[in-house]
Amino acid sequence: MTLEYDGTRYVGWQRQANGVSIQAKVEEALSRHLGERVRVTAAGRTDAGVHALGQVISFSTLSKLPVRAIARGVLPYLPRDIAVVDAAEAPAHFSARRSARLRWYRYFLLNRSIAPAVGSAYVTHVPYRLDLSRMEEVARILAGHHDFRAFRAKTCTAVRTVLTLHQPEIHVLGDGLLMLDFKCQSFLQNMVRIMAGVMVNCARGKMSFQTVRDMLETGVRVNEAVTLAPNGLFLYRVL
């Protein structure tokens, strides 16, 4: 199944003891609809406040209902901020997590002095003057095969930190709105938000390009490598 959701009021995708997760809502809805206990696997464990337009999940069921009936029938059991937008039968060995070949995140930044009065959950406000040519240079430095252990949360438990990142793309949409595209087979916890924070602070002149290279080389995260807010971050597609 492909899901779309607004992550504003959730603690993230994954079940947690400290609040309501999207996974819990989806599993509850599927279990009620299919009359059996359902557990799902997701392609990406989005953080609290992060949204999705193309989250992919997989699960097994004993139900004989057609795929379309499963996908449409579960909608009344879901809250209005979670939707099933597509569904298909998959081979028995398929796993939304292990079978994913590319994860694509889109991050929307509002670069103006005044904070947004409307839609603040869907953009991260950046009130500083940015040199976009410096952001582009950071994108070139980050692209390629690197050890990204300096670009993850302290709570990240991933064993594999050497990843191949497509060059991040920066799109100027007008009226101060920037759209950043990040593509990689997998990401570490908070990796996108930290990379975006590094791009912003380099664009402000608060970090040097050499500092970014040093982080990739040494695995040591500097204080200027901030984690931007989850607002405006979307899991856009999973291939």
N, C-alpha and C positions, 0 to 999 in steps of 0.2 A: 504494500500500500504506500501511496505517496500522501503525506499529510501537510497541511498548512496550519500554522497556529501563531497566535499572539502570545508571547512569553511573559508579558508584563506582570501578571499576577501569580506566576508560578516560581518555584524554587529551582527550576531547570527541567530538563527532560527526565533525568534519572530519579527513581524513587529515593526519597530521603525522609529521615525522621522529623526534620524541622519544618515541614510544610507540605503543601500540595504540589505534586509534580505532574507534568504532562503525561508521562508514562502511566502513572496510576489512573488518570482519567481515561486514557485510551484503553487500557487493559480492563477496567471496570465496564466500559461501554461495550467492548467486544464480548466479554464474558456474559453480560446480560442479554445481548442480542443473540448469541450463539448457544446459550444454555450450557456452557462448559467453561472451565477455568482456562483462560488464555494468557499467555506470557509472550511479550513481543521483544524483538531485538531491533535496535535503531542504528542507522548509519552514523549518526552524530549525537553525542551527548551534550546538547546545547546547555549553556549556563543560564542562571537566573536572569530573566529580562531579555534573553535573546530570542528572536523570532525565527520562523521557518516558512518558506514558500515551497520547499521541495525536500522535506525530511522523508526518508524512506525507512519503512519498518517491514519486518518479516515475522511470520508466525505460522504455526501449524494448527489445523482444526479438523475435527471429525465430521463437521457439518457437510451435508450434501447440497447446500444452497449454491446457486451459481455465484460466481465472483461478483457480478453486478449487484445481486441481491444482498450480499454480505456488505459491500461498500455503501450502498444506499441505505440499507436497513439499520446500520449502526449510527447514522447521523442523528436521529432523535435522542439517542442516549448520550451524545457528546455535548459539552457546553458550547456556546455560540462562538467562542474564540479558538475552537479546534475543529478542523474540517478534513474529511477524506476527499481528495481531489482526483485520485486514480487508484486502480487496483488491477492486479493480474495474478494468474497462477504462476508459480515458480518451481523449478526443479527441487527435489527433496534436499539437495546439498546446498541450496542457496541460503546465504546469511546476509542480511542488510549490512552488517558491520564488516564481516570478513570479505565479502564479495565486492565491496565498493572499490572502484579504481580511481575515482577523483571526487573530491569534495570541494564545492565552490561556495565561498562566503561572499556576501555583499555587505559593505559597511557604508552607511550614509552619514556624512558629517555636514553640519551647518556652520559655515565659516562667516560669521558676522558678529558685531559687537553685542547685539540684543538677543537674549535668549528667546526661543520660540514660545509663543503663547498657545499654539495649536500643534498637536502631533509630536510632542516632546518625547514620547516613547519610541518614536521611529527615526530619530536623528540624535547624534551626539553633538552637543553644542561646543564649538571651538571658537572662542572670541578673539583669538590672537591673529595678527597679520602673518600670513604664511607665504613662503617662497616656494611655489609649486615646482620650480626646477630642482630645488633641493630635495623635495619629496620624491621626484622622479629618480634622482641619483641614489637615494636610499633603496628604492624599489629595485634598481639594478644590482646593488650590493647584496640584497637579501635573496635575489633569484639564484637558483641552482641547488647543488647538492651540498648541504651544510649540516653541522651539528647545532640544533636549535635549542639546546638545553638552557641557554640564558634567556630564552623567550617563552618561558612557561611559568605557571603559578607554583608557589612553594608546595602546594598540596598535590601537584601533579605526580601520579604514580607510574606514568608510562616508562617502559624499559627502553624502547627504541626512540632515540631523539635525533638520529641522523635521517633527514628527510630531503626530498627534492621539491622545491617550491617553484612553481611557474612565476615569472616576473609579475609582481602586483601591478595592476592597471589603475590609473587615476583618471576619472572622467569628470569634467567640469559641466554640471547640469544647468548652471545659471542661478541667479539670485542667492549666491553664496553656498549653494548645495554642491557637495563633492560626493562621488560614488567611488569607493575603492573595491576592487575585485581581487580576491585571494583564492588561488587554486593549488591544491596539493592532494596527494592520495590520502593523507591523514594529517591531523593537526594535534598539537599538544594543548593541554588545558590553558586557556586564556592567550594562546599564541597569537591569534589574529589581533586581539585587542592590544597586546604588547607591541607587536610590529607596527600597528597603526599609531600607537603612542610614540614610538621611536621616530616614525616618519614625521609626525607633527612637531616634536621637539627639535628635530633637525631643521625642519622648515621654519621654525621660530629662531634658529640660531643658538639654541640651548644645548645642542649636541653636535659633535663633529662626525664626519664620515668615518674617520679613523676609529672613533669609539664604537661605532656599529661593527666595523671589521674586527675589532678587538673582542667584542662580545661573541661573535661567531667563532673566533679562534680560541678563546680561553674558556668560554662557557660561563663567564662571570657577568652577572647583570648589574648595571650601574643604577644609581638612584634616578637618573634622568629617563630611564626606560620605564615610563609609567604605563599602567594598565588603563586604557580608556574605558568609559562607561559602556555597558551592554546596549544602551539605547541605540537603535539604528542598525544593529547587527542582525543579519538574516542568513540562515543556511539556505542558500538559493537553489542549488541543484546538487544531486548526487548521481554520478554516472556509475 
